[in-house]
């Protein structure tokens, strides 16, 4: 799934941390990065989110309720 227009990085990671299953960021090279890992979150914030805004990310969530949570965040910011 593609997540777009993320301007609240802390809120985004809060939603990721609430997910029950794995949530992975797909890099442009096809690598999968575990977004539930605190180390990955810090590295992502230092590189991908350095300007505080992300236009688009491709992520994979494995649990249905996590997908629904991420879709709700994308459309409602909650």
C-alpha positions in Angstrom: 0.0 0.0 0.0 1.2 3.5 -0.6 0.9 6.1 2.1 1.0 9.7 1.0 1.5 13.2 2.4 2.9 12.3 5.8 3.5 15.5 7.7 3.3 14.2 11.3 6.2 11.8 11.6 5.6 11.1 15.3 1.9 10.4 14.7 2.8 8.1 11.8 5.2 6.0 14.0 2.6 6.0 16.8 0.2 4.3 14.4 3.0 1.9 13.3 3.7 1.0 17.0 0.0 0.2 17.6 0.0 -2.4 14.8 0.0 -6.0 16.0 1.8 -7.6 13.1 4.9 -6.6 11.1 4.9 -3.4 9.1 7.6 -3.0 6.5 8.8 -0.1 4.4 9.7 -1.0 0.8 12.7 0.9 -0.4 13.1 2.0 -4.0 15.6 -0.8 -4.4 13.0 -3.4 -3.1 14.5 -3.9 0.3 12.1 -4.4 3.2 12.7 -2.4 6.4 10.9 -3.4 9.6 9.2 -0.1 10.7 8.3 -1.6 14.1 12.0 -1.7 15.0 13.1 1.4 17.1 16.4 1.3 15.3 14.8 1.4 11.9 12.5 4.2 13.0 15.4 6.3 14.1 17.3 5.6 10.9 14.2 6.4 8.8 13.7 9.6 10.6 17.3 10.6 10.0 17.2 9.9 6.3 13.7 9.6 4.8 11.9 12.0 7.1 14.7 14.5 7.4 12.6 17.4 6.1 9.6 16.5 8.3 7.4 15.6 5.4 7.1 12.6 3.1 5.2 12.7 -0.2 4.9 8.9 -0.6 5.9 5.7 1.0 5.2 2.1 0.1 4.6 -0.1 3.1 3.3 -3.6 3.7 1.2 -4.6 6.7 0.5 -8.3 7.3 -2.5 -8.1 9.6 -6.0 -7.1 8.3 -6.7 -4.8 11.3 -3.3 -3.1 10.8 -4.1 -2.4 7.2 -7.4 -0.9 8.3 -5.6 1.2 10.9 -3.2 2.5 8.4 -5.9 3.3 5.9 -7.8 5.2 8.6 -4.6 7.1 9.4 -4.1 8.0 5.8 -7.6 9.3 5.2 -8.4 10.7 8.6 -5.1 11.4 10.3 -6.0 9.2 13.3 
